[in-house]
Amino acid sequence: MMLSTDLTRQVGMGYTAIGLILVLIIYIIHATFSNPLRHIPGPWHTLLTHLPLKYHVLTGRRMYYVHALHASHGPIVRISPHEVAVADPAGFTAIHRIGGGFLKAPWYEESNSPDGGEPSVFAMRDPRKHAIRRRLLGRVFTKASLRKEWEGIVREKVDVAVDKIRAEAEGGGCSDILKWFTMMATDVVAHLCFGESFNMLELGEKNDYMKMLELISVQNITRYELPWLHFIHSHVPLLKSSTDLVDAQAILDSYGDRAVENLRQSSDHNRTLFATLLNALHADDTNDKEEKENSSNAKLTEEMVQRESRSMIIGGSDTTSITLAYLVWAVMKRPELRVELEDEVTRLSPNFDDDALEKLPLLNAVIDETLRLYGAVPGQLSRSVPVGGATIGGYFVPSGTTVETQAYTLHRDPEVWPDPLRFDETRFMDQSKVTADQKLLFSPWGAGSRICLGVELARMELRLVVAVLFRECRGLKMAPGMTDEMMEMENFFMISPVGHKCEPLTSLLGAGMSGIGPATYRATALCTSVPPAQMGWGPQHPVLRDPGPARLGQLGKNFYVPGIAIAPFLKAFSARPEMG
């Protein structure tokens, strides 16, 4: 009887296994042939699951993964069951054209405003609400307004940062410019938003606000990418991250309250961007009916001040500092370029201003070429296909599908940018020679009506830092311990060097530049080993380095989960493109 029971159990388990296999086969067949994106080129597994994409998101390699898919499958490629990546000029225009109907993807609002409140202008999906808010805030982000109200404060912070870099380098031999540039940019935007600096430059370290903001940002990534992991760490009391999250939110709220209080107490209406804005609204005597209606709808509420100030801190700190770090690194890789840049800024009068810097051809060309190769946000600009669907690159894409473009790929298209991996500032020296496609696809600040609101502030900071640094610290070179591999980019929405620092050696100012790489320097990123001729759409494409479980370090550190615990699971579904 026992033998019969065991046999029955085994037979039952066998039938169960067969049934599960049949269900899986039926699911695969159904998912493959019912997916409305099945006619779009892409790896077979992207019809079934988004796990490979998630894996590369969590390991900081998303932009490389999508770039490799473009190289294998072409400018229009399916990257998950509901997402399509686009990398051609016509598709870029269709997606980002003002009034084109492609709204920001839902994840912008979900990650920016997880509590369900009104999102910041950066994340707003509703085009009318966004237009009203952008018009309101745009008053204080014009070049003229920034130069009049804030250039002095920006220059003051820049001077302090360069002094700190010199002092630290001359005392110990090298200085982490990424650290100082981050503190400088954060102090600038904090002063503009809160009416008072975080004084991180003076303290030499991040304050509680920035530490908690970083924690919240990582929490928001997992809220969208791995909701089950976020739920566990947000609701299990024994996990330290759940209590940290509560503390972080309290600290952020306290700073938001401070911004509101400073706005109320401002006597000259010029202490913060919001006070300047309030002053402009009171002084507005426009007779334009539409303008009056928009002004009445665009109320400067306390919630708006809190939400926008937090968003501006995020958007105005790491983005600027990362670009500056890569700029300095790229220039130091080209000794002759460094000397030319030093000579150009040294010829300035002692009391130069941003207006004078805007007229310097080499300085601005170096900035633009840095933005082409190392813009701080080169990853996806995700949009939702409008009702009725759209034809992109000859393929019909149904309504509700998420389509995206990424500057990382657009800025490395060999059909648009000759020898695309080479850092070549001459591309931008003569603006009359910049082609129409280059102007169209150059998108380090975003595109269309959603272009970065603070672009003029960022450019002012970039110009001032480059001028002061190369004027005051002639003869910069890399510290002996700095390698190109340390400057390779990792991509968690924004990029950052995998070494998380950039250290020039300034203790021998004016010394020779022996030992620095050749003038034919090529941008170190994913593709350094691939000849430019192989970078077109076709079978040849960059080799993806396997990041391994250790590359989950940032998420693991913040969530107290070793990367090795979840990396193998995700990697099992990560069918990487075949190597060319």
KOLNU-641640 format. One line per field, with one value per residue (C-alpha): residue in one letter; x, y, z. Coordinates in nm, 3 decimals, m for minus. Each point is the difference from the previous one (the first is absolute). Layout:
<zalums>
code: c(a; ...) .
X: c(X; ...) .
Y: c(Y; ...) .
Z: c(Z; ...) .
</zalums>
This chain:
<zalums>
code: c(m; m; l; s; t; d; l; t; r; q; v; g; m; g; y; t; a; i; g; l; i; l; v; l; i; i; y; i; i; h; a; t; f; s; n; p; l; r; h; i; p; g; p; w; h; t; l; l; t; h; l; p; l; k; y; h; v; l; t; g; r; r; m; y; y; v; h; a; l; h; a; s; h; g; p; i; v; r; i; s; p; h; e; v; a; v; a; d; p; a; g; f; t; a; i; h; r; i; g; g; g; f; l; k; a; p; w; y; e; e; s; n; s; p; d; g; g; e; p; s; v; f; a; m; r; d; p; r; k; h; a; i; r; r; r; l; l; g; r; v; f; t; k; a; s; l; r; k; e; w; e; g; i; v; r; e; k; v; d; v; a; v; d; k; i; r; a; e; a; e; g; g; g; c; s; d; i; l; k; w; f; t; m; m; a; t; d; v; v; a; h; l; c; f; g; e; s; f; n; m; l; e; l; g; e; k; n; d; y; m; k; m; l; e; l; i; s; v; q; n; i; t; r; y; e; l; p; w; l; h; f; i; h; s; h; v; p; l; l; k; s; s; t; d; l; v; d; a; q; a; i; l; d; s; y; g; d; r; a; v; e; n; l; r; q; s; s; d; h; n; r; t; l; f; a; t; l; l; n; a; l; h; a; d; d; t; n; d; k; e; e; k; e; n; s; s; n; a; k; l; t; e; e; m; v; q; r; e; s; r; s; m; i; i; g; g; s; d; t; t; s; i; t; l; a; y; l; v; w; a; v; m; k; r; p; e; l; r; v; e; l; e; d; e; v; t; r; l; s; p; n; f; d; d; d; a; l; e; k; l; p; l; l; n; a; v; i; d; e; t; l; r; l; y; g; a; v; p; g; q; l; s; r; s; v; p; v; g; g; a; t; i; g; g; y; f; v; p; s; g; t; t; v; e; t; q; a; y; t; l; h; r; d; p; e; v; w; p; d; p; l; r; f; d; e; t; r; f; m; d; q; s; k; v; t; a; d; q; k; l; l; f; s; p; w; g; a; g; s; r; i; c; l; g; v; e; l; a; r; m; e; l; r; l; v; v; a; v; l; f; r; e; c; r; g; l; k; m; a; p; g; m; t; d; e; m; m; e; m; e; n; f; f; m; i; s; p; v; g; h; k; c; e; p; l; t; s; l; l; g; a; g; m; s; g; i; g; p; a; t; y; r; a; t; a; l; c; t; s; v; p; p; a; q; m; g; w; g; p; q; h; p; v; l; r; d; p; g; p; a; r; l; g; q; l; g; k; n; f; y; v; p; g; i; a; i; a; p; f; l; k; a; f; s; a; r; p; e; m; g) .
X: c(0.000; 0.283; 0.174; m0.320; m0.037; 0.357; m0.048; m0.322; 0.175; 0.286; m0.238; m0.195; 0.315; 0.100; m0.335; 0.025; 0.344; m0.121; m0.300; 0.218; 0.228; m0.300; m0.136; 0.340; 0.017; m0.352; 0.086; 0.315; m0.185; m0.288; 0.228; 0.215; m0.279; m0.239; 0.249; m0.082; 0.373; 0.096; 0.065; 0.263; 0.361; 0.142; 0.121; m0.259; m0.006; m0.119; m0.338; m0.033; 0.167; 0.159; 0.239; 0.310; m0.066; m0.060; 0.328; 0.193; m0.187; 0.098; 0.362; 0.040; 0.037; m0.337; 0.124; 0.272; m0.249; m0.241; 0.292; 0.112; m0.355; m0.004; 0.332; m0.137; m0.355; m0.007; m0.131; m0.344; 0.024; m0.229; 0.164; m0.283; m0.357; m0.134; 0.301; 0.168; 0.326; 0.040; 0.327; m0.060; m0.059; m0.354; m0.110; 0.165; m0.187; m0.334; 0.034; 0.125; m0.177; m0.187; m0.369; 0.071; m0.210; 0.276; m0.036; 0.266; m0.021; m0.192; 0.315; 0.105; m0.294; 0.010; 0.363; m0.018; m0.320; m0.053; m0.228; m0.252; 0.053; 0.047; 0.334; 0.270; 0.017; 0.265; m0.235; m0.339; m0.173; m0.298; 0.120; m0.225; 0.100; 0.363; m0.022; m0.150; 0.256; 0.290; m0.107; m0.021; 0.342; 0.160; m0.009; 0.288; 0.205; 0.063; 0.359; m0.065; m0.169; 0.268; 0.281; m0.170; m0.107; 0.231; 0.325; 0.180; m0.101; 0.097; 0.340; 0.056; m0.064; 0.220; 0.291; m0.035; m0.007; 0.314; 0.176; m0.092; 0.131; 0.330; 0.042; m0.078; 0.220; 0.295; m0.026; m0.033; 0.094; m0.343; m0.361; m0.330; m0.158; m0.322; m0.056; 0.063; m0.202; m0.294; 0.013; 0.033; m0.295; m0.213; 0.085; m0.093; m0.340; m0.071; 0.063; m0.230; m0.278; 0.025; 0.149; 0.301; 0.287; 0.052; 0.360; 0.128; 0.303; 0.096; m0.072; 0.164; m0.276; m0.360; m0.272; m0.294; m0.230; 0.222; 0.059; m0.371; m0.080; 0.236; m0.174; m0.345; 0.119; 0.121; m0.323; m0.197; 0.199; m0.087; m0.360; m0.036; 0.255; m0.037; m0.324; 0.009; 0.345; m0.110; m0.310; 0.205; 0.252; m0.261; m0.231; 0.212; 0.087; 0.307; 0.168; 0.201; m0.092; m0.368; 0.084; 0.258; m0.272; m0.223; 0.290; 0.098; m0.349; m0.013; 0.332; m0.106; m0.330; 0.181; 0.212; m0.308; m0.163; 0.310; m0.030; m0.361; 0.091; 0.283; m0.240; m0.247; 0.266; 0.175; m0.004; 0.157; m0.161; 0.339; 0.129; m0.113; m0.108; m0.355; 0.013; 0.129; m0.282; m0.258; 0.130; m0.030; m0.358; m0.099; 0.160; m0.166; m0.251; m0.049; m0.317; 0.024; m0.312; 0.172; 0.296; m0.234; m0.185; 0.324; 0.127; m0.317; 0.028; 0.371; m0.020; 0.321; m0.119; 0.200; m0.019; 0.134; 0.295; 0.086; m0.036; 0.181; 0.286; 0.066; m0.013; 0.237; 0.252; 0.004; 0.015; 0.253; 0.266; 0.137; m0.084; 0.232; 0.278; 0.014; 0.028; 0.277; 0.196; m0.010; 0.091; 0.313; 0.095; m0.047; 0.202; 0.283; 0.016; 0.086; 0.305; m0.012; m0.369; 0.063; 0.265; m0.227; m0.285; 0.228; 0.123; m0.353; m0.129; 0.322; m0.049; m0.325; m0.008; 0.022; m0.364; m0.144; m0.366; m0.222; m0.080; 0.370; 0.033; m0.288; 0.205; 0.301; m0.004; 0.229; m0.146; m0.354; 0.104; 0.166; m0.316; m0.222; 0.227; 0.001; m0.380; m0.007; 0.209; m0.056; m0.328; m0.119; m0.332; 0.072; m0.255; m0.361; m0.248; m0.316; m0.329; m0.342; m0.139; m0.323; m0.346; m0.015; 0.360; 0.284; 0.223; 0.367; 0.281; m0.245; m0.145; m0.344; 0.018; m0.335; m0.143; 0.128; 0.337; 0.299; 0.246; 0.334; 0.304; 0.338; 0.267; 0.273; m0.086; m0.109; 0.327; 0.203; m0.172; 0.283; m0.236; m0.049; 0.328; 0.316; 0.238; m0.260; 0.209; 0.276; m0.009; 0.020; m0.087; 0.040; m0.345; m0.148; 0.262; m0.183; m0.375; m0.066; 0.153; m0.217; m0.242; m0.377; m0.006; 0.271; m0.201; m0.314; 0.149; 0.221; m0.216; 0.199; m0.271; m0.298; m0.217; m0.308; m0.217; 0.154; 0.354; 0.169; m0.140; 0.335; 0.213; 0.115; 0.101; 0.191; 0.181; 0.092; 0.149; 0.189; 0.148; 0.104; 0.158; 0.196; 0.127; 0.102; 0.149; 0.219; 0.093; 0.102; 0.129; 0.223; 0.175; m0.264; 0.069; m0.150; 0.112; 0.209; m0.273; m0.270; m0.069; m0.230; m0.188; m0.090; m0.167; m0.212; m0.364; m0.262; m0.359; m0.267; m0.215; 0.294; 0.353; 0.296; 0.355; 0.022; 0.290; m0.225; 0.282; 0.217; 0.338; 0.229; 0.346; 0.052; 0.295; 0.234; m0.189; 0.155; 0.207; 0.031; m0.265; 0.213; m0.173; m0.339; m0.164; 0.033; m0.191; m0.207; m0.173; m0.328; m0.280; 0.017; m0.343; m0.144; 0.128; 0.370; 0.107; m0.229; 0.126; m0.232; m0.064; m0.174; m0.237; m0.273; m0.326; 0.096; 0.151; 0.305; m0.051; 0.175; 0.074; m0.192; 0.212; m0.186; m0.045; m0.061; m0.177; 0.243; m0.145; m0.319; 0.201; m0.190; m0.336; 0.143; 0.156; m0.322; m0.227; 0.231; m0.034; 0.325; 0.001; 0.101; m0.336; m0.209; 0.246; 0.006; m0.381; m0.015; 0.305; m0.163; m0.253; 0.254; 0.052; 0.267; 0.037; 0.245; 0.342; 0.101) .
Y: c(0.000; 0.239; m0.078; 0.075; 0.330; 0.103; m0.091; 0.198; 0.299; m0.021; m0.030; 0.297; 0.207; m0.099; 0.109; 0.324; 0.070; m0.075; 0.224; 0.286; m0.041; 0.003; 0.312; 0.167; m0.097; 0.128; 0.325; 0.047; m0.068; 0.229; 0.280; m0.026; 0.010; 0.234; 0.272; 0.307; 0.080; m0.338; 0.156; 0.239; m0.126; m0.114; m0.304; m0.276; 0.019; 0.362; m0.131; m0.193; 0.190; 0.324; m0.171; 0.040; 0.374; 0.014; m0.180; 0.260; 0.282; m0.137; m0.056; 0.350; m0.118; 0.086; 0.248; m0.244; m0.284; 0.207; 0.133; m0.358; m0.095; 0.290; m0.115; m0.352; 0.073; 0.352; 0.346; m0.134; m0.284; m0.171; m0.005; m0.151; m0.124; 0.356; 0.221; 0.109; 0.192; 0.246; 0.138; 0.173; 0.372; m0.041; m0.208; 0.240; 0.290; m0.181; m0.093; 0.333; 0.245; 0.265; m0.085; m0.347; m0.172; m0.221; 0.061; m0.088; m0.364; m0.070; m0.093; 0.367; 0.092; m0.332; 0.048; 0.376; 0.002; m0.343; 0.154; 0.096; 0.375; 0.235; m0.073; 0.253; 0.167; m0.253; m0.297; 0.148; m0.197; 0.229; 0.235; 0.288; m0.012; m0.034; 0.300; 0.218; m0.106; 0.030; 0.346; 0.101; m0.133; 0.092; 0.368; m0.042; m0.241; 0.229; 0.091; 0.368; m0.069; m0.242; 0.239; 0.289; m0.179; m0.296; 0.021; 0.155; m0.284; m0.263; 0.163; 0.014; m0.375; m0.076; 0.197; m0.183; m0.340; 0.072; 0.131; m0.322; m0.210; 0.188; m0.014; m0.370; m0.090; 0.209; m0.144; m0.365; m0.024; m0.052; 0.105; m0.167; 0.259; m0.201; 0.040; 0.375; 0.063; m0.191; 0.210; 0.319; m0.074; m0.110; 0.311; 0.216; m0.154; m0.020; 0.373; 0.066; m0.224; 0.039; 0.347; m0.142; m0.223; m0.350; 0.116; m0.335; 0.171; 0.143; m0.324; m0.223; m0.261; m0.066; 0.113; m0.209; 0.131; m0.133; m0.332; m0.055; 0.120; m0.265; m0.265; 0.109; 0.000; m0.359; m0.100; 0.152; m0.200; m0.328; 0.113; m0.010; m0.264; m0.252; 0.082; m0.325; 0.085; 0.355; m0.126; m0.232; 0.264; 0.267; m0.203; m0.244; 0.181; m0.213; 0.127; 0.315; 0.138; 0.030; 0.228; 0.188; 0.075; 0.157; 0.208; 0.105; 0.126; 0.200; 0.171; 0.084; 0.141; 0.218; 0.159; 0.051; 0.180; 0.217; 0.102; 0.104; 0.191; 0.187; 0.093; 0.143; 0.199; 0.134; 0.377; 0.081; m0.281; m0.096; m0.251; m0.308; m0.091; m0.033; 0.345; 0.148; m0.178; 0.130; 0.351; m0.039; m0.124; 0.297; 0.240; m0.161; 0.238; m0.189; 0.064; m0.334; m0.206; m0.339; 0.118; 0.119; m0.331; m0.195; 0.222; m0.052; m0.377; m0.001; 0.071; m0.010; m0.250; m0.135; m0.351; 0.125; 0.176; m0.316; m0.232; 0.221; 0.082; m0.370; m0.068; 0.289; m0.125; m0.338; 0.148; 0.269; m0.180; m0.328; 0.088; 0.301; m0.157; m0.320; 0.194; 0.215; m0.303; m0.162; 0.328; 0.043; m0.363; 0.024; 0.322; m0.143; m0.292; 0.252; 0.206; 0.231; 0.067; 0.076; 0.258; 0.163; 0.021; 0.145; 0.263; 0.096; 0.054; 0.168; 0.273; 0.102; 0.320; m0.054; 0.098; m0.224; m0.101; m0.266; 0.218; 0.011; m0.376; m0.067; 0.158; m0.232; m0.251; m0.268; 0.000; m0.043; m0.259; m0.207; 0.023; m0.111; m0.292; m0.109; 0.016; m0.211; m0.282; 0.046; 0.180; m0.092; m0.150; m0.191; m0.274; m0.042; 0.278; m0.210; 0.100; m0.163; m0.050; 0.202; m0.134; m0.140; m0.116; 0.132; m0.114; 0.036; m0.105; m0.190; m0.200; 0.055; 0.039; m0.036; 0.245; m0.029; m0.145; 0.165; 0.133; 0.151; 0.171; 0.016; 0.261; m0.257; m0.166; 0.311; 0.174; m0.296; m0.059; m0.017; 0.117; 0.326; 0.040; m0.097; m0.205; 0.018; m0.133; 0.254; 0.304; 0.270; 0.351; 0.133; m0.142; 0.302; 0.268; 0.129; m0.015; 0.059; m0.342; m0.189; m0.203; 0.002; m0.358; 0.083; 0.296; m0.214; m0.298; 0.195; m0.048; 0.002; 0.213; m0.198; 0.090; 0.188; 0.176; m0.214; 0.133; 0.068; 0.313; 0.082; m0.026; 0.364; m0.035; m0.319; 0.161; 0.300; m0.230; m0.203; 0.310; 0.161; m0.315; m0.081; 0.357; 0.037; m0.349; 0.009; 0.361; m0.055; m0.358; m0.011; m0.328; m0.239; m0.369; m0.320; m0.148; m0.317; m0.219; 0.118; m0.237; 0.015; m0.298; 0.204; 0.257; m0.255; 0.100; m0.180; 0.092; 0.034; 0.252; 0.241; m0.116; 0.004; m0.134; m0.355; 0.116; 0.274; 0.254; 0.199; 0.108; 0.238; 0.074; 0.373; 0.009; 0.048; 0.283; 0.100; m0.317; m0.202; m0.248; m0.306; m0.331; 0.119; m0.189; 0.085; 0.269; m0.266; m0.061; m0.182; 0.032; m0.277; m0.148; m0.332; 0.014; 0.080; m0.328; 0.027; 0.184; 0.284; m0.169; m0.281; 0.226; 0.011; m0.194; m0.357; m0.316; 0.177; 0.169; 0.067; m0.286; 0.031; m0.065; m0.220; 0.221; m0.297; 0.011; 0.254; 0.264; m0.008; 0.168; 0.330; m0.172; m0.264; 0.265; 0.193; m0.302; m0.214; m0.281; m0.140; 0.032; m0.362; m0.108; 0.119; 0.040; m0.369; m0.008; 0.303; m0.102; m0.332; 0.192; 0.241; m0.130; 0.240; 0.076; m0.218; 0.153; 0.133) .
Z: c(0.000; 0.088; m0.330; m0.187; 0.185; m0.079; m0.364; m0.016; 0.156; m0.248; m0.293; 0.131; 0.033; m0.351; m0.142; 0.198; m0.144; m0.351; 0.057; 0.118; m0.300; m0.234; 0.170; m0.040; m0.367; m0.061; 0.180; m0.208; m0.325; 0.098; 0.120; m0.310; m0.254; 0.183; 0.091; m0.213; m0.020; m0.149; m0.343; 0.142; m0.001; 0.332; 0.196; 0.028; 0.379; m0.006; m0.116; 0.326; 0.283; 0.107; 0.243; m0.219; m0.016; 0.376; 0.059; m0.195; 0.175; 0.340; m0.100; m0.142; m0.360; m0.153; m0.261; m0.110; m0.034; m0.211; m0.207; m0.072; m0.102; m0.245; m0.142; m0.047; m0.115; m0.141; 0.092; 0.099; 0.252; 0.249; 0.344; 0.208; m0.063; 0.016; m0.081; m0.322; m0.032; m0.288; m0.136; m0.332; m0.074; m0.135; 0.297; 0.243; m0.160; 0.011; 0.366; 0.134; m0.231; 0.197; m0.015; m0.137; 0.267; 0.142; 0.375; 0.253; 0.107; 0.325; 0.194; 0.014; 0.223; 0.187; 0.101; 0.054; 0.204; 0.159; 0.264; m0.267; 0.034; m0.291; m0.168; m0.080; m0.339; m0.103; 0.042; m0.096; m0.276; m0.062; m0.278; 0.104; 0.367; m0.103; m0.233; 0.275; 0.260; m0.243; m0.109; 0.365; 0.098; m0.329; 0.092; 0.244; m0.211; m0.293; m0.074; 0.073; 0.335; 0.115; m0.087; 0.173; 0.319; 0.048; m0.194; 0.296; 0.231; m0.258; m0.052; 0.376; 0.033; m0.301; 0.148; 0.333; m0.173; m0.204; 0.312; 0.182; m0.288; m0.003; 0.376; 0.023; m0.294; 0.110; 0.349; m0.091; m0.364; m0.159; 0.039; m0.083; m0.227; m0.032; 0.373; m0.002; m0.316; 0.150; 0.316; m0.202; m0.228; 0.295; 0.202; m0.299; m0.060; 0.375; 0.031; m0.293; 0.136; 0.377; 0.032; 0.181; m0.102; 0.137; 0.065; m0.120; m0.155; 0.336; 0.189; m0.258; 0.020; m0.098; 0.238; 0.122; m0.273; m0.280; 0.175; 0.047; m0.352; m0.138; 0.209; m0.117; m0.363; 0.022; 0.177; m0.286; m0.256; 0.169; 0.054; m0.377; m0.107; 0.286; 0.185; 0.202; 0.137; 0.077; 0.183; 0.220; 0.094; 0.058; 0.223; 0.198; 0.326; 0.066; m0.315; 0.056; m0.342; 0.099; 0.292; m0.207; m0.255; 0.264; 0.135; m0.353; m0.081; 0.324; m0.077; m0.355; 0.125; 0.254; m0.272; m0.214; 0.292; 0.028; m0.365; 0.059; 0.318; m0.173; m0.276; 0.253; 0.185; m0.308; 0.015; m0.334; m0.201; m0.135; 0.253; m0.191; m0.350; 0.130; 0.160; m0.325; m0.177; 0.246; m0.052; m0.376; 0.031; 0.215; m0.245; m0.302; m0.155; m0.325; m0.197; m0.178; 0.084; m0.033; 0.208; 0.277; m0.002; 0.023; 0.280; 0.200; m0.042; 0.090; 0.370; 0.201; 0.261; 0.293; m0.140; m0.333; 0.166; 0.195; m0.298; m0.249; 0.236; 0.056; m0.374; m0.072; 0.256; m0.174; m0.348; 0.079; 0.202; m0.136; m0.360; 0.001; 0.205; m0.206; m0.325; 0.147; 0.122; m0.343; m0.167; 0.212; m0.054; m0.377; m0.026; 0.208; m0.242; m0.273; 0.111; m0.303; 0.058; 0.366; m0.093; m0.259; 0.250; 0.268; m0.244; m0.104; 0.355; 0.116; m0.261; 0.170; 0.202; 0.379; 0.051; m0.273; 0.018; m0.154; m0.299; m0.088; 0.044; m0.234; m0.280; 0.043; m0.289; 0.145; 0.350; m0.130; m0.258; 0.273; 0.210; m0.289; m0.093; 0.364; 0.001; m0.316; 0.147; 0.372; 0.054; 0.348; m0.114; m0.323; 0.065; m0.095; m0.067; 0.029; m0.160; m0.043; m0.349; m0.036; m0.077; m0.351; 0.001; m0.213; m0.283; 0.093; m0.230; m0.219; 0.291; 0.148; 0.377; 0.181; 0.250; 0.355; m0.097; 0.164; m0.255; 0.091; m0.140; 0.172; m0.056; 0.059; m0.332; m0.190; 0.087; m0.127; m0.334; m0.258; m0.274; 0.190; 0.190; m0.194; 0.216; 0.279; 0.289; m0.043; 0.228; m0.266; 0.114; m0.356; m0.080; 0.177; m0.068; m0.306; 0.057; m0.371; m0.072; 0.248; m0.213; 0.032; 0.133; 0.255; 0.126; 0.011; 0.184; 0.241; 0.307; 0.326; 0.162; m0.128; m0.296; m0.116; 0.255; 0.276; m0.037; 0.335; 0.164; 0.159; m0.313; 0.018; 0.365; m0.079; m0.292; 0.215; 0.263; m0.260; m0.163; 0.329; 0.143; m0.316; m0.028; 0.365; 0.033; m0.311; 0.068; 0.363; m0.020; m0.305; m0.069; 0.128; m0.051; 0.129; 0.330; m0.042; 0.147; m0.241; m0.290; m0.301; 0.142; 0.309; m0.227; m0.183; 0.031; 0.205; m0.069; 0.269; m0.191; 0.029; m0.068; 0.236; m0.015; 0.132; 0.216; 0.145; m0.007; m0.239; 0.135; m0.186; 0.131; 0.058; 0.238; m0.297; m0.167; m0.328; m0.024; m0.317; m0.105; m0.068; 0.035; m0.121; m0.284; m0.370; m0.181; m0.171; 0.333; m0.029; 0.250; 0.253; 0.038; m0.097; m0.356; 0.027; m0.155; m0.301; m0.311; m0.103; m0.334; 0.187; 0.188; m0.263; 0.003; m0.079; 0.144; 0.142; 0.333; 0.331; 0.232; 0.324; 0.302; 0.248; 0.308; 0.228; 0.337; 0.143; m0.232; 0.206; 0.272; 0.015; 0.037; 0.231; 0.223; 0.038; 0.037; 0.210; m0.254; m0.142; m0.375; m0.030; 0.145; m0.293; m0.287; m0.105; m0.020; m0.226; m0.200; m0.087; m0.207; m0.143; m0.351; m0.114; m0.372; m0.186; m0.035; m0.339) .
</zalums>
